[in-house]
Amino acid sequence: MIVFWRLFLAYFLTDFVFYFEPADKLRTDSRVKRMLCRGSVFLVWALILCYGYLTMPWPFLDMVDLPGWMCIILFTLFYVFTEGFFDFGGKIKHGYFLSFALKTFVNLLFLFLCVPFHVLYETGNFFAEPWIIFCAGLVLATRVSGWVIFTIEQDRYGRDYPTFDERWLLMMVRAIFFLVMMLPGWRWVVLLLVWGVACMYARKIRLMDVSNLAFYGGIFAAIFFGFLVRLRFYLVW
């Protein structure tokens, strides 16, 4: 699973860290440019993160063994295709959330069916590389959870894209919750409560003027993913 988690991180880095509001404007300017841009970013990240496994035979869709670099290129083409195909926002009920959920599911399933699982046998650990798991958890806790909440609110209220201040303030709040969960011993419990009270006070005085879903949902997601990553660091799986 070493290769899977590396590609997992590359996928979410592409979709949620290197994808921002100016890039979204390419949707109206040129969909082709937007898709090629995202495909190129994923390809670069995947090749960098999987550098040591590119010549290893991968079971492409469990049908035929192909070199790792070829599987990555084929997945990049599939990724670009799904970017344009799964676009239901504004067309059906819950379209924005369904676009995200279905696109993410089929892409991760594609990755899962291509990665070389014999690497797992060499390590004997499902989560062998803690630094990859940490980075993936941080991205999930900050950017991915924020995007899920945004798609839900977009479907329900038709809200606009979050402002720069709102987006980065909430990311900072969630990142601190996530990082507190990494502390050894039981000190994280105290700091978690202190930071939680501080955030609720900041929201009470309208320093953070955000919805209940964005505030509480984001906090829950950060703590949840932080707890899972904490298990990797302090519990041998």
Backbone as CSV, one residue per row, in Angstrom:
resi,resn,N_x,N_y,N_z,CA_x,CA_y,CA_z,C_x,C_y,C_z
1,MET,0.809,-1.223,0.000,0.000,0.000,0.000,0.841,1.272,0.000
2,ILE,2.167,1.126,-0.018,3.024,2.308,-0.070,2.683,3.156,-1.288
3,VAL,2.583,2.496,-2.446,2.315,3.221,-3.685,0.919,3.837,-3.653
4,PHE,-0.059,3.119,-3.137,-1.427,3.654,-3.096,-1.486,4.940,-2.288
5,TRP,-0.899,4.951,-1.098,-0.976,6.142,-0.260,-0.205,7.305,-0.880
6,ARG,0.856,7.015,-1.611,1.577,8.092,-2.301,0.724,8.694,-3.414
7,LEU,0.038,7.838,-4.168,-0.850,8.343,-5.215,-2.084,9.008,-4.618
8,PHE,-2.550,8.495,-3.500,-3.655,9.108,-2.759,-3.296,10.552,-2.405
9,LEU,-2.084,10.745,-1.893,-1.632,12.089,-1.548,-1.487,12.953,-2.793
10,ALA,-0.937,12.401,-3.868,-0.775,13.164,-5.108,-2.128,13.616,-5.644
11,TYR,-3.111,12.737,-5.571,-4.451,13.073,-6.073,-5.059,14.239,-5.302
12,PHE,-5.011,14.179,-3.970,-5.634,15.234,-3.182,-4.802,16.518,-3.167
13,LEU,-3.495,16.397,-3.307,-2.682,17.601,-3.469,-3.079,18.338,-4.740
14,THR,-3.290,17.576,-5.801,-3.678,18.191,-7.075,-5.051,18.842,-6.977
15,ASP,-6.001,18.127,-6.417,-7.385,18.601,-6.411,-7.639,19.710,-5.403
16,PHE,-6.926,19.713,-4.270,-7.334,20.605,-3.184,-6.248,21.519,-2.637
17,VAL,-5.023,21.334,-3.038,-3.972,22.251,-2.596,-3.541,23.146,-3.743
18,PHE,-3.372,22.556,-4.932,-2.944,23.341,-6.087,-4.115,23.691,-6.993
19,TYR,-5.317,23.661,-6.415,-6.520,24.070,-7.151,-7.162,25.183,-6.358
20,PHE,-7.194,26.369,-6.903,-7.674,27.514,-6.155,-8.564,28.363,-7.048
21,GLU,-9.108,29.457,-6.524,-10.121,30.236,-7.227,-9.693,30.716,-8.607
22,PRO,-8.458,31.258,-8.788,-8.082,31.669,-10.146,-8.118,30.518,-11.144
23,ALA,-7.737,29.304,-10.689,-7.774,28.155,-11.595,-9.201,27.807,-11.971
24,ASP,-10.146,28.057,-11.080,-11.539,27.747,-11.358,-12.082,28.603,-12.493
25,LYS,-11.500,29.768,-12.710,-11.963,30.648,-13.780,-11.670,30.065,-15.146
26,LEU,-10.751,29.097,-15.202,-10.472,28.437,-16.468,-11.675,27.636,-16.953
27,ARG,-12.601,27.336,-16.026,-13.814,26.618,-16.413,-14.578,27.395,-17.472
28,THR,-14.660,28.703,-17.287,-15.388,29.533,-18.242,-14.500,29.960,-19.407
29,ASP,-13.205,30.154,-19.161,-12.304,30.583,-20.226,-12.007,29.438,-21.185
30,SER,-11.587,28.314,-20.623,-11.256,27.162,-21.463,-11.247,25.902,-20.611
31,ARG,-12.236,25.055,-20.812,-12.297,23.804,-20.046,-11.118,22.904,-20.402
32,VAL,-10.709,22.911,-21.656,-9.595,22.068,-22.078,-8.317,22.468,-21.344
33,LYS,-8.046,23.772,-21.264,-6.855,24.239,-20.554,-6.915,23.846,-19.089
34,ARG,-8.089,23.979,-18.504,-8.252,23.644,-17.082,-7.968,22.167,-16.838
35,MET,-8.500,21.299,-17.696,-8.313,19.863,-17.528,-6.860,19.470,-17.760
36,LEU,-6.232,20.058,-18.779,-4.835,19.753,-19.050,-3.929,20.235,-17.923
37,CYS,-4.271,21.392,-17.351,-3.484,21.931,-16.249,-3.525,20.996,-15.049
38,ARG,-4.725,20.544,-14.679,-4.852,19.658,-13.518,-4.213,18.308,-13.792
39,GLY,-4.377,17.790,-15.012,-3.748,16.528,-15.351,-2.235,16.609,-15.274
40,SER,-1.666,17.715,-15.734,-0.211,17.896,-15.694,0.294,17.968,-14.258
41,VAL,-0.454,18.681,-13.386,-0.051,18.795,-11.984,-0.057,17.422,-11.318
42,PHE,-1.117,16.638,-11.559,-1.156,15.301,-10.963,-0.008,14.441,-11.477
43,LEU,0.232,14.491,-12.781,1.286,13.670,-13.370,2.636,13.968,-12.730
44,VAL,2.943,15.237,-12.545,4.219,15.623,-11.943,4.313,15.111,-10.510
45,TRP,3.254,15.340,-9.720,3.277,14.901,-8.323,3.374,13.380,-8.217
46,ALA,2.628,12.670,-9.050,2.636,11.206,-8.994,4.012,10.657,-9.358
47,LEU,4.632,11.219,-10.387,5.961,10.749,-10.791,7.004,11.045,-9.721
48,ILE,6.887,12.200,-9.058,7.844,12.540,-7.995,7.676,11.620,-6.793
49,LEU,6.435,11.453,-6.339,6.191,10.665,-5.127,6.435,9.171,-5.346
50,CYS,6.252,8.700,-6.567,6.418,7.270,-6.848,7.702,6.987,-7.624
51,TYR,8.673,7.871,-7.483,9.894,7.790,-8.290,10.562,6.417,-8.178
52,GLY,10.611,5.856,-7.001,11.310,4.583,-6.811,10.535,3.372,-7.281
53,TYR,9.306,3.566,-7.775,8.460,2.435,-8.153,8.003,2.506,-9.611
54,LEU,8.585,3.403,-10.398,8.097,3.660,-11.753,8.406,2.521,-12.721
55,THR,9.482,1.784,-12.511,9.827,0.681,-13.407,9.299,-0.661,-12.902
56,MET,8.729,-0.660,-11.716,8.157,-1.885,-11.146,6.875,-2.262,-11.908
57,PRO,6.606,-3.551,-12.150,5.357,-3.935,-12.817,4.153,-3.715,-11.908
58,TRP,3.168,-2.981,-12.405,1.920,-2.727,-11.688,0.792,-3.495,-12.364
59,PRO,-0.148,-4.052,-11.605,-1.268,-4.801,-12.203,-2.355,-3.852,-12.692
60,PHE,-2.234,-3.357,-13.915,-3.186,-2.382,-14.448,-4.596,-2.965,-14.481
61,LEU,-5.450,-2.440,-13.604,-6.844,-2.890,-13.470,-6.935,-4.398,-13.277
62,ASP,-5.875,-4.978,-12.720,-5.812,-6.421,-12.449,-5.959,-7.248,-13.729
63,MET,-5.569,-6.661,-14.869,-5.693,-7.363,-16.142,-4.345,-7.695,-16.748
64,VAL,-3.420,-6.730,-16.713,-2.119,-6.923,-17.334,-1.093,-6.113,-16.556
65,ASP,0.103,-6.630,-16.450,1.174,-5.905,-15.756,1.802,-4.885,-16.692
66,LEU,1.892,-3.658,-16.195,2.508,-2.576,-16.950,3.502,-1.855,-16.051
67,PRO,4.516,-1.198,-16.628,5.430,-0.396,-15.798,4.660,0.702,-15.057
68,GLY,5.151,1.051,-13.877,4.450,2.022,-13.066,4.217,3.348,-13.763
69,TRP,5.226,3.834,-14.509,5.067,5.133,-15.179,3.953,5.102,-16.212
70,MET,3.755,3.953,-16.862,2.689,3.844,-17.855,1.315,3.843,-17.181
71,CYS,1.209,3.161,-16.031,-0.054,3.167,-15.283,-0.408,4.576,-14.827
72,ILE,0.599,5.334,-14.411,0.355,6.703,-13.962,-0.144,7.564,-15.119
73,ILE,0.453,7.400,-16.302,0.004,8.164,-17.470,-1.435,7.802,-17.828
74,LEU,-1.756,6.502,-17.807,-3.120,6.075,-18.122,-4.110,6.588,-17.085
75,PHE,-3.700,6.584,-15.810,-4.595,7.129,-14.797,-4.779,8.624,-14.992
76,THR,-3.732,9.329,-15.380,-3.841,10.771,-15.605,-4.884,11.059,-16.675
77,LEU,-4.890,10.272,-17.746,-5.900,10.439,-18.793,-7.298,10.179,-18.248
78,PHE,-7.422,9.140,-17.415,-8.722,8.843,-16.798,-9.148,9.969,-15.865
79,TYR,-8.209,10.500,-15.121,-8.473,11.602,-14.197,-8.984,12.834,-14.938
80,VAL,-8.336,13.145,-16.061,-8.777,14.278,-16.871,-10.178,14.041,-17.417
81,PHE,-10.459,12.800,-17.818,-11.793,12.466,-18.321,-12.858,12.650,-17.244
82,THR,-12.603,12.141,-16.055,-13.610,12.248,-14.986,-13.831,13.695,-14.567
83,GLU,-12.804,14.530,-14.711,-12.937,15.939,-14.361,-14.026,16.597,-15.211
84,GLY,-14.119,16.202,-16.449,-15.146,16.774,-17.314,-16.452,16.003,-17.275
85,PHE,-16.382,14.695,-17.007,-17.591,13.860,-17.067,-18.470,14.032,-15.831
86,PHE,-17.862,14.026,-14.649,-18.632,14.136,-13.412,-18.789,15.611,-13.042
87,ASP,-19.687,16.258,-13.732,-19.939,17.681,-13.507,-21.448,17.898,-13.499
88,PHE,-22.054,17.615,-12.332,-23.506,17.691,-12.212,-23.977,18.932,-11.472
89,GLY,-23.050,19.793,-11.083,-23.404,20.957,-10.284,-24.420,21.853,-10.962
90,GLY,-25.528,22.132,-10.253,-26.570,22.976,-10.799,-27.492,22.276,-11.769
91,LYS,-27.236,20.986,-12.061,-28.048,20.260,-13.044,-29.022,19.292,-12.383
92,ILE,-28.611,18.700,-11.260,-29.474,17.778,-10.531,-29.419,18.131,-9.048
93,LYS,-30.304,17.538,-8.274,-30.321,17.785,-6.837,-29.037,17.245,-6.200
94,HIS,-28.457,18.040,-5.322,-27.186,17.695,-4.668,-26.082,17.465,-5.699
95,GLY,-26.143,18.176,-6.802,-25.218,17.948,-7.905,-23.766,18.232,-7.579
96,TYR,-23.506,19.285,-6.811,-22.108,19.628,-6.515,-21.464,18.577,-5.615
97,PHE,-22.204,18.126,-4.603,-21.663,17.102,-3.717,-21.499,15.777,-4.449
98,LEU,-22.480,15.417,-5.282,-22.390,14.156,-6.021,-21.232,14.187,-7.011
99,SER,-20.974,15.345,-7.613,-19.837,15.457,-8.528,-18.546,15.136,-7.799
100,PHE,-18.385,15.733,-6.621,-17.181,15.474,-5.832,-17.095,14.011,-5.407
101,ALA,-18.187,13.481,-4.858,-18.173,12.133,-4.298,-17.913,11.078,-5.376
102,LEU,-18.616,11.169,-6.497,-18.461,10.163,-7.541,-17.088,10.251,-8.199
103,LYS,-16.631,11.468,-8.471,-15.316,11.620,-9.103,-14.218,11.085,-8.196
104,THR,-14.303,11.399,-6.913,-13.294,10.915,-5.972,-13.331,9.401,-5.866
105,PHE,-14.526,8.830,-5.795,-14.664,7.380,-5.654,-14.071,6.637,-6.843
106,VAL,-14.430,7.026,-8.058,-13.951,6.277,-9.230,-12.450,6.451,-9.415
107,ASN,-11.923,7.620,-9.087,-10.476,7.830,-9.231,-9.681,7.020,-8.220
108,LEU,-10.138,7.003,-6.973,-9.429,6.215,-5.958,-9.579,4.722,-6.226
109,LEU,-10.730,4.315,-6.757,-10.911,2.907,-7.126,-9.949,2.522,-8.244
110,PHE,-9.796,3.385,-9.221,-8.848,3.147,-10.314,-7.438,2.968,-9.757
111,LEU,-7.039,3.871,-8.849,-5.709,3.765,-8.239,-5.550,2.458,-7.479
112,PHE,-6.587,2.099,-6.724,-6.537,0.895,-5.904,-6.349,-0.353,-6.764
113,LEU,-6.918,-0.342,-7.965,-6.839,-1.509,-8.847,-5.547,-1.562,-9.654
114,CYS,-4.704,-0.556,-9.496,-3.465,-0.520,-10.286,-2.191,-0.646,-9.449
115,VAL,-2.268,-0.371,-8.166,-1.033,-0.303,-7.378,-0.482,-1.703,-7.111
116,PRO,0.837,-1.832,-7.005,1.474,-3.129,-6.723,1.388,-3.480,-5.241
117,PHE,0.533,-4.410,-4.903,0.326,-4.747,-3.490,1.463,-5.570,-2.909
118,HIS,2.334,-6.120,-3.735,3.426,-6.904,-3.162,4.392,-6.016,-2.387
119,VAL,4.310,-4.703,-2.586,5.119,-3.798,-1.759,4.681,-3.895,-0.308
120,LEU,3.373,-4.136,-0.093,2.856,-4.307,1.264,3.480,-5.525,1.923
121,TYR,3.659,-6.581,1.146,4.226,-7.795,1.722,5.659,-7.573,2.184
122,GLU,6.362,-6.662,1.517,7.745,-6.387,1.888,7.823,-5.637,3.221
123,THR,6.832,-4.792,3.490,6.865,-3.994,4.717,6.054,-4.623,5.839
124,GLY,4.986,-5.341,5.477,4.120,-5.924,6.491,3.289,-4.893,7.232
125,ASN,3.182,-3.696,6.683,2.455,-2.619,7.351,1.547,-1.930,6.345
126,PHE,0.259,-1.838,6.675,-0.722,-1.220,5.785,-0.466,0.270,5.631
127,PHE,0.069,0.902,6.674,0.394,2.327,6.656,1.895,2.478,6.922
128,ALA,2.690,2.034,5.966,4.124,1.877,6.221,4.855,3.196,6.409
129,GLU,4.464,4.239,5.701,5.220,5.482,5.727,4.462,6.570,6.497
130,PRO,4.868,6.846,7.723,4.122,7.801,8.545,4.083,9.203,7.970
131,TRP,5.132,9.634,7.267,5.143,11.003,6.749,4.116,11.178,5.635
132,ILE,3.895,10.123,4.835,2.868,10.180,3.795,1.485,10.208,4.440
133,ILE,1.282,9.367,5.450,-0.003,9.319,6.140,-0.281,10.655,6.824
134,PHE,0.743,11.258,7.417,0.573,12.555,8.069,0.154,13.624,7.053
135,CYS,0.844,13.699,5.936,0.520,14.711,4.923,-0.881,14.488,4.346
136,ALA,-1.220,13.228,4.104,-2.555,12.925,3.585,-3.629,13.314,4.589
137,GLY,-3.393,13.008,5.864,-4.353,13.375,6.902,-4.512,14.875,7.030
138,LEU,-3.404,15.610,6.914,-3.465,17.070,7.015,-4.268,17.667,5.865
139,VAL,-4.067,17.156,4.664,-4.825,17.640,3.508,-6.315,17.311,3.662
140,LEU,-6.609,16.102,4.129,-8.008,15.716,4.338,-8.671,16.592,5.395
141,ALA,-7.938,16.879,6.469,-8.511,17.649,7.579,-8.720,19.111,7.229
142,THR,-7.892,19.667,6.370,-7.959,21.104,6.093,-8.694,21.412,4.791
143,ARG,-8.191,20.909,3.679,-8.746,21.287,2.383,-9.915,20.418,1.936
144,VAL,-9.778,19.080,2.049,-10.830,18.203,1.539,-12.113,18.372,2.345
145,SER,-12.001,18.395,3.671,-13.201,18.575,4.501,-13.854,19.923,4.209
146,GLY,-13.026,20.958,3.998,-13.585,22.264,3.674,-14.331,22.251,2.354
147,TRP,-13.805,21.512,1.371,-14.470,21.450,0.078,-15.775,20.669,0.155
148,VAL,-15.796,19.589,0.928,-17.037,18.828,1.111,-18.117,19.714,1.722
149,ILE,-17.751,20.457,2.746,-18.712,21.362,3.392,-19.187,22.418,2.400
150,PHE,-18.273,22.946,1.596,-18.652,23.954,0.600,-19.644,23.392,-0.412
151,THR,-19.421,22.152,-0.897,-20.343,21.576,-1.879,-21.731,21.367,-1.285
152,ILE,-21.783,20.978,-0.003,-23.083,20.801,0.651,-23.809,22.137,0.752
153,GLU,-23.094,23.173,1.170,-23.717,24.496,1.292,-24.064,25.069,-0.074
154,GLN,-23.282,24.751,-1.077,-23.583,25.218,-2.427,-24.872,24.574,-2.939
155,ASP,-25.050,23.287,-2.650,-26.280,22.608,-3.046,-27.495,23.143,-2.281
156,ARG,-27.314,23.431,-0.991,-28.448,23.843,-0.152,-28.789,25.318,-0.301
157,TYR,-27.756,26.163,-0.360,-27.993,27.608,-0.325,-27.521,28.324,-1.579
158,GLY,-26.821,27.644,-2.476,-26.287,28.305,-3.653,-25.217,29.314,-3.311
159,ARG,-24.441,29.056,-2.277,-23.452,30.015,-1.804,-22.304,30.179,-2.794
160,ASP,-21.655,31.336,-2.717,-20.505,31.615,-3.571,-19.266,30.913,-3.025
161,TYR,-18.221,30.897,-3.857,-16.949,30.325,-3.441,-16.437,31.068,-2.214
162,PRO,-15.930,30.370,-1.195,-15.462,31.041,0.030,-14.409,32.099,-0.264
163,THR,-14.468,33.179,0.477,-13.476,34.237,0.306,-12.104,33.748,0.769
164,PHE,-11.077,34.477,0.374,-9.719,34.123,0.763,-9.587,34.069,2.295
165,ASP,-10.114,35.097,2.982,-10.011,35.156,4.445,-10.717,33.977,5.105
166,GLU,-11.934,33.696,4.659,-12.694,32.591,5.256,-11.996,31.265,5.018
167,ARG,-11.540,31.056,3.802,-10.912,29.775,3.452,-9.665,29.519,4.281
168,TRP,-8.777,30.490,4.369,-7.510,30.276,5.060,-7.647,30.346,6.575
169,LEU,-8.603,31.124,7.067,-8.830,31.145,8.509,-9.330,29.794,8.993
170,LEU,-10.307,29.233,8.286,-10.833,27.927,8.675,-9.791,26.829,8.492
171,MET,-8.969,26.928,7.464,-7.894,25.950,7.291,-6.923,25.990,8.462
172,MET,-6.602,27.201,8.937,-5.698,27.330,10.079,-6.311,26.710,11.326
173,VAL,-7.600,26.988,11.547,-8.293,26.425,12.715,-8.259,24.908,12.675
174,ARG,-8.596,24.332,11.524,-8.616,22.872,11.403,-7.219,22.281,11.506
175,ALA,-6.228,22.972,10.944,-4.860,22.471,11.003,-4.371,22.395,12.444
176,ILE,-4.720,23.385,13.261,-4.280,23.367,14.660,-4.960,22.234,15.420
177,PHE,-6.248,22.031,15.185,-6.925,20.883,15.800,-6.230,19.581,15.407
178,PHE,-5.909,19.455,14.130,-5.253,18.245,13.633,-3.885,18.062,14.279
179,LEU,-3.092,19.133,14.337,-1.738,19.032,14.885,-1.740,18.771,16.385
180,VAL,-2.719,19.308,17.098,-2.829,19.037,18.535,-3.012,17.549,18.785
181,MET,-3.726,16.881,17.874,-3.955,15.448,18.028,-2.662,14.634,17.908
182,MET,-1.613,15.245,17.386,-0.348,14.525,17.205,0.517,14.528,18.462
183,LEU,0.161,15.310,19.473,0.986,15.412,20.667,0.994,14.094,21.446
184,PRO,2.135,13.724,22.015,2.205,12.461,22.768,1.508,12.575,24.119
185,GLY,1.285,11.420,24.717,0.673,11.397,26.046,-0.780,11.859,26.005
186,TRP,-1.189,12.555,27.088,-2.575,13.033,27.203,-2.679,14.543,27.183
187,ARG,-1.561,15.225,26.929,-1.608,16.690,26.922,-2.493,17.227,25.800
188,TRP,-2.676,16.409,24.741,-3.493,16.852,23.622,-4.938,17.109,24.040
189,VAL,-5.415,16.388,25.071,-6.800,16.573,25.516,-7.004,17.986,26.050
190,VAL,-6.059,18.442,26.885,-6.163,19.785,27.471,-6.077,20.855,26.390
191,LEU,-5.073,20.725,25.520,-4.898,21.723,24.471,-6.055,21.718,23.479
192,LEU,-6.631,20.558,23.269,-7.796,20.464,22.382,-8.968,21.252,22.955
193,LEU,-9.193,21.114,24.267,-10.274,21.852,24.920,-9.992,23.358,24.918
194,VAL,-8.744,23.721,25.198,-8.391,25.148,25.225,-8.587,25.774,23.852
195,TRP,-8.094,25.113,22.813,-8.236,25.653,21.464,-9.700,25.673,21.030
196,GLY,-10.465,24.664,21.434,-11.887,24.638,21.100,-12.637,25.799,21.727
197,VAL,-12.361,26.076,23.004,-13.000,27.210,23.690,-12.597,28.527,23.036
198,ALA,-11.310,28.665,22.690,-10.831,29.889,22.042,-11.530,30.111,20.700
199,CYS,-11.721,29.048,19.944,-12.398,29.173,18.647,-13.871,29.543,18.817
200,MET,-14.532,28.945,19.800,-15.940,29.278,20.027,-16.107,30.718,20.497
201,TYR,-15.148,31.206,21.303,-15.213,32.609,21.732,-14.979,33.535,20.533
202,ALA,-14.023,33.180,19.676,-13.760,33.989,18.485,-14.983,34.040,17.579
203,ARG,-15.702,32.941,17.508,-16.919,32.932,16.687,-18.033,33.729,17.357
204,LYS,-18.097,33.685,18.678,-19.122,34.419,19.404,-18.995,35.919,19.203
205,ILE,-17.745,36.417,19.167,-17.536,37.850,18.965,-17.422,38.181,17.469
206,ARG,-17.775,37.184,16.625,-17.856,37.341,15.171,-16.499,37.607,14.515
207,LEU,-15.448,37.140,15.177,-14.157,37.170,14.529,-14.120,36.151,13.399
208,MET,-14.900,35.075,13.591,-15.104,34.077,12.550,-16.588,34.034,12.228
209,ASP,-16.971,34.693,11.176,-18.382,34.757,10.786,-18.656,33.694,9.730
210,VAL,-18.823,32.457,10.209,-19.025,31.324,9.306,-20.240,30.536,9.764
211,SER,-20.718,29.649,8.904,-21.893,28.845,9.219,-21.574,27.782,10.266
212,ASN,-22.640,27.249,10.872,-22.466,26.169,11.855,-21.810,24.948,11.220
213,LEU,-22.208,24.636,9.991,-21.646,23.467,9.318,-20.158,23.657,9.052
214,ALA,-19.780,24.833,8.567,-18.371,25.089,8.281,-17.538,25.072,9.558
215,PHE,-18.106,25.589,10.650,-17.362,25.667,11.906,-17.276,24.317,12.600
216,TYR,-18.431,23.771,12.978,-18.444,22.527,13.748,-18.093,21.311,12.888
217,GLY,-18.571,21.300,11.637,-18.236,20.191,10.754,-16.741,20.118,10.473
218,GLY,-16.122,21.291,10.279,-14.687,21.318,10.034,-13.889,20.873,11.245
219,ILE,-14.320,21.286,12.426,-13.632,20.878,13.651,-13.724,19.363,13.846
220,PHE,-14.921,18.828,13.638,-15.103,17.380,13.787,-14.219,16.624,12.804
221,ALA,-14.167,17.086,11.554,-13.350,16.402,10.545,-11.876,16.451,10.921
222,ALA,-11.408,17.606,11.392,-9.995,17.738,11.762,-9.637,16.803,12.914
223,ILE,-10.508,16.731,13.914,-10.253,15.848,15.059,-10.313,14.386,14.628
224,PHE,-11.277,14.063,13.781,-11.442,12.681,13.314,-10.215,12.209,12.541
225,PHE,-9.783,12.983,11.559,-8.609,12.586,10.782,-7.344,12.634,11.641
226,GLY,-7.282,13.595,12.561,-6.143,13.650,13.465,-6.064,12.413,14.337
227,PHE,-7.213,11.926,14.781,-7.247,10.715,15.602,-6.755,9.502,14.812
228,LEU,-7.186,9.390,13.551,-6.753,8.261,12.731,-5.248,8.294,12.495
229,VAL,-4.705,9.473,12.201,-3.255,9.583,11.991,-2.514,9.337,13.298
230,ARG,-3.101,9.770,14.401,-2.489,9.531,15.712,-2.331,8.034,15.969
231,LEU,-3.303,7.261,15.567,-3.206,5.816,15.724,-1.993,5.266,14.974
232,ARG,-1.718,5.843,13.809,-0.558,5.382,13.029,0.759,5.683,13.750
233,PHE,0.817,6.820,14.430,2.062,7.209,15.076,2.280,6.506,16.412
234,TYR,1.207,6.238,17.137,1.357,5.735,18.505,0.813,4.323,18.680
235,LEU,0.294,3.727,17.594,-0.189,2.358,17.665,0.333,1.627,16.453
236,VAL,1.001,0.495,16.666,1.564,-0.259,15.545,0.456,-1.052,14.887
237,TRP,0.254,-0.799,13.585,-0.795,-1.500,12.834,-0.193,-2.654,12.051
